[in-house]
Amino acid sequence: MNQLQNFTKGFIKDNPVFVLLLGLCPTLGVTTTAINGLGMGLATTFVLVMSNLVVSLIKNLIPDKVRIPSFIVIIASFVTIVELTMQAYTPALFEALGLFIPLIVVNCIVLGRAEAFASKNNIISSVIDGLGMGLGFAFALFLLGAVREILGSGAILSMKFIQGDGVLVFILPPGAFIALGYLIAIMNRLKKTT
């Protein structure tokens, strides 16, 4: 049961975007479409899972004085793998996400989970925690991207279903703030009713 709680807390109870308000820079920057949000979310999930795994494996070998720099080197290694893989196999998504891919290194969700959870728990719990928090982050980015894409262009996943143009503000940066604010309000309301 504890493993299931570790996995599911990233979706609702401790969602990085809607509850903890972490990782807002990529959240607001890349979610112009649902596919961009999902791509960024899955890239971050991979880095979270793999860095949690490695940190949990070598936590007893790292001296306290170099703990945080060591975590950053581990995270940067996996971000480099993600960046090169996306550049090779999904060049359009790589171009759309741009600078936000290397910025995963300093994403406080990834470093925070390595420090607060993986460095204190076993391998299986750390991987499950990384997967849950990462998928919760991916869910939040996908949802925000979908809302912005639907309202901004009348399409979802580039499939147009509303004739004419959408509300342009939702494709622009202010639209990210507006949509995120409403989604946070909805999530808070849902949490109060459950």
C-alpha positions as CSV (number, residue, x, y, z in Angstrom):
1,M,0.0,0.0,0.0
2,N,2.9,2.4,0.8
3,Q,4.3,1.9,-2.8
4,L,0.9,2.8,-4.3
5,Q,0.7,5.9,-2.2
6,N,4.2,6.9,-3.3
7,F,3.1,6.4,-6.9
8,T,-0.3,8.2,-6.7
9,K,0.7,11.3,-4.6
10,G,2.2,13.0,-7.6
11,F,-1.1,13.1,-9.4
12,I,-3.4,14.8,-6.9
13,K,-2.2,15.2,-3.3
14,D,1.3,16.4,-4.1
15,N,1.0,17.3,-7.8
16,P,4.2,19.3,-8.7
17,V,2.3,21.9,-10.7
18,F,-1.2,22.2,-9.2
19,V,-0.3,21.7,-5.5
20,L,3.4,22.3,-4.9
21,L,3.7,24.9,-7.7
22,L,7.1,23.6,-8.7
23,G,8.6,23.6,-12.2
24,L,6.5,26.5,-13.4
25,C,9.0,27.8,-15.8
26,P,8.7,24.9,-18.3
27,T,5.0,24.5,-17.4
28,L,4.2,28.0,-18.6
29,G,6.8,28.1,-21.4
30,V,6.2,24.9,-23.3
31,T,2.5,24.2,-22.9
32,T,1.3,26.0,-26.1
33,T,0.1,22.6,-27.3
34,A,-0.8,19.3,-25.6
35,I,1.9,17.4,-27.4
36,N,4.6,19.9,-26.2
37,G,3.4,19.5,-22.7
38,L,3.3,15.7,-22.9
39,G,6.8,15.6,-24.5
40,M,8.3,17.8,-21.8
41,G,6.5,15.9,-19.1
42,L,7.7,12.5,-20.3
43,A,11.3,13.8,-20.7
44,T,11.2,15.0,-17.1
45,T,9.7,11.7,-16.0
46,F,12.6,9.8,-17.5
47,V,15.1,12.1,-15.8
48,L,13.2,11.8,-12.5
49,V,13.0,8.0,-12.5
50,M,16.6,7.4,-13.6
51,S,18.2,10.0,-11.3
52,N,16.2,8.7,-8.3
53,L,17.4,5.2,-9.2
54,V,21.0,6.2,-9.4
55,V,20.9,8.5,-6.3
56,S,19.3,5.7,-4.3
57,L,21.9,3.2,-5.5
58,I,24.9,5.4,-4.5
59,K,23.6,7.5,-1.7
60,N,25.9,5.9,0.9
61,L,29.0,6.5,-1.3
62,I,28.5,10.3,-1.6
63,P,30.1,12.5,1.1
64,D,27.7,15.0,2.6
65,K,29.8,18.0,1.4
66,V,29.4,17.1,-2.3
67,R,25.9,15.6,-2.1
68,I,24.0,18.3,-4.1
69,P,26.7,18.8,-6.8
70,S,26.8,15.0,-7.2
71,F,23.0,14.9,-7.7
72,I,23.3,17.7,-10.3
73,V,25.9,15.8,-12.2
74,I,23.7,12.6,-12.2
75,I,20.7,14.6,-13.3
76,A,22.7,16.4,-16.0
77,S,23.8,13.1,-17.4
78,F,20.3,11.9,-17.9
79,V,19.2,15.2,-19.3
80,T,21.9,14.9,-21.9
81,I,20.7,11.4,-22.8
82,V,17.1,12.8,-23.2
83,E,18.3,15.8,-25.2
84,L,20.4,13.8,-27.7
85,T,17.6,11.1,-28.0
86,M,15.0,13.8,-28.7
87,Q,17.2,15.6,-31.2
88,A,17.8,12.3,-33.1
89,Y,14.3,10.8,-33.0
90,T,11.8,13.7,-32.5
91,P,13.5,16.8,-34.0
92,A,10.2,18.8,-34.3
93,L,9.5,18.3,-30.6
94,F,13.1,19.0,-29.8
95,E,12.9,22.3,-31.6
96,A,9.5,23.2,-30.0
97,L,10.9,22.6,-26.5
98,G,14.2,24.3,-27.2
99,L,16.0,25.6,-24.2
100,F,13.6,24.0,-21.7
101,I,15.1,20.5,-22.2
102,P,18.6,21.4,-20.8
103,L,16.8,23.4,-18.0
104,I,15.5,20.1,-16.6
105,V,18.9,19.9,-14.9
106,V,17.9,22.8,-12.6
107,N,14.2,21.9,-12.3
108,C,13.5,21.9,-8.6
109,I,11.2,18.9,-8.9
110,V,14.0,16.6,-10.0
111,L,16.6,17.9,-7.6
112,G,14.0,18.1,-4.8
113,R,13.0,14.4,-5.2
114,A,16.6,13.3,-5.4
115,E,17.4,15.2,-2.1
116,A,14.2,14.7,-0.2
117,F,13.3,11.1,-1.2
118,A,15.8,9.1,-3.2
119,S,18.7,9.9,-0.9
120,K,16.8,8.5,2.0
121,N,14.9,5.6,0.6
122,N,15.5,2.2,-1.1
123,I,15.7,1.8,-4.9
124,I,12.2,0.5,-5.5
125,S,10.5,3.2,-3.5
126,S,12.7,5.9,-5.2
127,V,11.8,4.6,-8.7
128,I,8.1,4.5,-7.9
129,D,8.3,8.0,-6.4
130,G,10.1,9.3,-9.4
131,L,7.5,7.7,-11.7
132,G,4.6,9.0,-9.8
133,M,5.8,12.6,-9.5
134,G,7.0,12.5,-13.1
135,L,3.7,11.3,-14.5
136,G,1.9,13.8,-12.3
137,F,4.0,16.5,-13.8
138,A,3.4,15.1,-17.3
139,F,-0.4,15.0,-16.6
140,A,-0.4,18.6,-15.5
141,L,1.6,19.8,-18.5
142,F,-0.5,17.8,-20.9
143,L,-3.7,19.1,-19.4
144,L,-2.6,22.7,-19.4
145,G,-1.3,22.3,-23.0
146,A,-4.6,20.8,-24.1
147,V,-6.7,23.6,-22.5
148,R,-4.5,26.2,-24.1
149,E,-4.6,24.5,-27.5
150,I,-8.4,24.0,-27.4
151,L,-9.2,27.6,-26.3
152,G,-6.4,29.2,-28.4
153,S,-6.9,27.4,-31.7
154,G,-9.9,25.2,-31.5
155,A,-7.8,22.1,-31.9
156,I,-6.4,19.3,-29.8
157,L,-3.3,17.3,-30.8
158,S,-3.3,19.4,-34.0
159,M,-6.8,18.1,-34.9
160,K,-9.1,21.1,-35.6
161,F,-12.6,20.6,-34.3
162,I,-13.9,24.2,-34.0
163,Q,-14.3,26.4,-37.1
164,G,-12.6,29.7,-37.1
165,D,-9.9,31.0,-34.8
166,G,-9.8,30.5,-31.0
167,V,-9.0,33.1,-28.4
168,L,-5.4,34.2,-29.3
169,V,-4.5,35.1,-25.7
170,F,-4.4,31.4,-24.7
171,I,-1.6,30.7,-27.1
172,L,0.4,33.7,-25.8
173,P,2.2,33.7,-22.5
174,P,-0.6,35.5,-20.6
175,G,-2.9,32.7,-21.5
176,A,-0.6,30.2,-19.7
177,F,-1.1,32.2,-16.5
178,I,-4.8,32.4,-16.9
179,A,-5.3,28.8,-17.8
180,L,-3.0,27.6,-15.0
181,G,-4.8,29.8,-12.5
182,Y,-8.2,28.3,-13.4
183,L,-6.8,24.7,-13.4
184,I,-5.3,25.3,-9.9
185,A,-8.7,26.7,-8.7
186,I,-10.5,23.6,-10.2
187,M,-8.0,21.2,-8.5
188,N,-8.4,23.0,-5.2
189,R,-12.1,22.7,-5.5
190,L,-11.9,19.0,-6.3
191,K,-9.6,18.4,-3.3
192,K,-12.1,20.1,-1.0
193,T,-15.0,18.0,-2.2
194,T,-13.2,14.7,-1.8
